[in-house]
Structures are given as structure tokens and as C-alpha cells.
């Protein structure tokens, strides 16, 4: 789904519903008053977080110079809203390598199952460049889950990956096993 379409749907869903104001008239006598209608649920109101997410999504999808798009993608991560992860995943297919690298940096900042899934998919994807696979492996370290560790260990022995990626996976696995530095 296009990020602009998603943004439009978010705006429509977040717009407060407008109801006409009731006409002022004399109240009917108590005996002839109809039963009160159940109260309507409150209309959803867009919060500042929703507005910031929507603006960041629009800036990331907007045709702009590569620096602007890379900054907009990184800003999505700074918001810390995991709803942005699916939009970030679509930007992995951007033809600009700088944008792709910014997307991986942004995804790696999230500690969320969807972020881990995206990073693992990049490592396993046959058409992704090796540089992105290595960056995704380094991002998996920050997930700190057993499944992320398993993904790194599997990449170290996967014969479908290049030797450069396998060596990087071994290095990441060693980082994972390394004892914390003492102060």
C-alpha cells in the first residue's frame, strides 16, 4: 500500500466527526419525553504523536533530494513508533543506497519483533547487496533476543550467503558471546 494512501487514511480516521448542533427548543413535558438515545462514542482525535508520525511518513515518501529522504527516514526511528516499521520496510527497495542504509539504521533502533523480522529478511534475501546484509547483521545485535541470535548463527553457516557475509555473521556472533567490558 502506498505510504501516501496510508497517510490519507490516517487523516480521515483521525478527523473529528462533526455533528450538527441541536436546535434549541423548549423541553417536552416529562411524561411525553422519548427515551434518551445512548451516547455516541467519542470521535477519534489525532494526537500529536499521530501527527508527527504522519508528517514523517509523508516526508520519507516525498520525492526529494537523497539527503532529505535519508533524514526523514531516520526521523521515523527517532519517533520510536513501531507503526512506522512497515513503511520503513517498503523503503528498503528504494533505488538509492543511501536511503536503504538509512532505513536499516532506523529499523535497528527499534527493539520490536517486526524490526527483528525486517533485519532477518534483509540478511536472508538473495538480491540484497552484501553491505546491507552486513549492516542488518550488526543491527540484530541490538535486538537481544534468542531468535535474533539464531538468525546470526544461521547466517554464519548458510552456504547461500557470500563468504563476506558469513564472516561478518561470525564476527557479530563473537560480539554477542563476548563478556561485557569491566570498568
C-alpha positions in Angstrom: 0.0 0.0 0.0 1.3 3.4 -0.9 2.6 5.5 2.0 0.6 8.4 0.7 -2.6 6.3 0.7 -1.8 5.2 4.3 -1.3 8.8 5.3 -4.6 9.8 3.8 -6.4 7.0 5.6 -4.8 8.1 8.8 -6.0 11.7 8.3 -9.6 10.6 7.5 -9.7 8.3 10.5 -8.2 10.9 12.8 -10.5 13.8 11.7 -13.1 14.6 14.4 -16.7 13.9 13.3 -18.9 16.9 13.2 -22.4 16.6 14.3 -24.9 19.4 13.8 -25.8 21.4 16.9 -29.2 20.5 18.2 -31.9 23.2 17.7 -32.8 24.9 21.0 -36.4 24.4 21.8 -38.5 24.0 24.9 -38.2 20.7 26.6 -41.2 18.5 26.3 -43.1 17.6 29.4 -41.6 14.7 31.4 -44.4 12.3 30.5 -44.0 12.7 26.8 -40.2 12.8 26.5 -38.8 10.0 24.4 -36.2 7.7 26.0 -32.8 9.3 25.8 -30.6 7.9 23.0 -27.4 6.1 24.0 -24.4 8.4 23.9 -22.4 8.3 20.8 -18.8 7.1 21.2 -16.3 10.0 21.1 -14.8 10.7 17.7 -11.1 9.7 17.5 -8.9 12.7 17.8 -5.4 12.8 16.3 -2.7 13.1 19.0 0.5 14.9 18.5 2.3 11.6 18.1 0.0 10.6 15.3 0.5 13.9 13.5 4.3 13.6 13.9 4.3 10.1 12.5 2.1 11.1 9.6 4.3 14.0 8.7 7.5 11.9 8.9 5.9 9.2 6.7 5.0 11.8 4.1 8.5 13.3 4.2 10.1 9.9 3.8 7.8 9.1 0.8 8.1 12.5 -0.9 10.3 12.8 -3.9 13.2 14.9 -2.6 17.0 15.1 -2.6 18.6 12.0 -1.1 19.8 13.8 2.0 16.3 15.0 2.8 14.8 11.5 2.4 17.6 9.9 4.4 17.0 12.4 7.3 13.2 11.8 7.1 13.7 8.1 7.3 16.0 8.4 10.3 13.4 10.8 11.9 10.9 8.0 11.8 13.1 6.0 14.1 13.5 8.9 16.5 9.8 9.0 16.9 10.0 5.5 18.3 6.6 4.5 16.9 6.6 0.8 15.8 3.8 1.6 13.4 6.4 3.1 11.1 8.2 -0.2 10.6 6.1 -1.4 7.7 6.6 1.9 5.9 10.3 1.6 6.6 10.4 -1.9 5.2 9.0 -0.6 1.9 11.7 1.9 1.6 14.3 -0.8 1.6 13.5 -1.2 -2.1 14.4 2.5 -2.8 16.9 2.6 -5.6 19.2 4.9 -3.6 21.7 3.1 -1.5 21.9 6.0 1.0 18.2 5.7 1.7 18.5 1.9 2.1 21.3 2.4 4.6 19.2 5.0 6.5 16.3 2.6 6.6 18.4 -0.1 8.1 19.8 2.3 10.7 16.3 3.3 11.6 15.0 -0.2 11.8 17.9 -1.3 14.0 17.0 1.4 16.6 13.7 -0.4 17.3 13.6 -3.3 19.8 10.4 -4.8 18.3 9.6 -8.2 16.8 8.8 -6.6 13.5 12.2 -4.8 13.4 13.9 -8.1 14.1 11.9 -9.7 11.3 12.8 -7.0 8.8 16.5 -7.3 9.7 16.4 -11.1 9.3 14.7 -10.8 6.0 17.4 -8.5 4.7 20.1 -11.0 5.7 18.3 -13.9 4.0 17.2 -12.0 0.9 19.0 -13.2 -2.2 19.0 -9.9 -4.1 20.0 -7.5 -1.3 23.6 -6.2 -1.5 26.2 -7.7 0.9 26.7 -4.3 2.5 23.1 -4.1 3.6 23.2 -7.7 4.8 26.2 -6.9 7.0 24.5 -3.8 8.3 21.4 -5.8 9.1 23.5 -8.4 11.0 25.0 -5.6 13.1 21.5 -4.3 13.8 20.4 -7.8 15.0 22.8 -7.5 17.9 20.7 -4.7 19.4 17.5 -6.8 19.3 19.0 -9.1 22.1 16.6 -11.9 21.6 17.2 -15.6 21.2 15.7 -15.6 17.7 17.9 -12.7 16.6 20.9 -14.7 17.9 19.8 -17.8 16.0 19.4 -15.7 12.8 23.0 -14.5 13.2 24.3 -18.0 13.9 22.4 -19.4 10.9 23.8 -16.7 8.6 27.3 -17.7 9.7 26.8 -21.2 8.3 24.4 -20.5 5.4 26.1 -21.6 2.2 23.8 -19.4 0.1 25.4 -16.3 1.5 28.7 -15.0 0.3 31.8 -15.6 2.4 32.0 -11.9 3.3 28.5 -12.0 4.8 29.3 -15.3 6.6 32.5 -13.8 8.1 30.5 -10.8 9.2 27.9 -13.1 10.8 30.7 -14.9 12.7 32.1 -11.6 13.9 28.7 -10.5 15.1 28.2 -13.9 16.9 31.5 -13.4 18.6 30.4 -9.9 19.7 27.3 -11.5 21.1 29.3 -14.0 23.1 31.9 -11.5 24.4 31.8 -10.8 28.1 30.8 -7.2 29.0 33.8 -4.9 29.4 34.6 -4.2 33.0 35.2 -0.7 34.2 
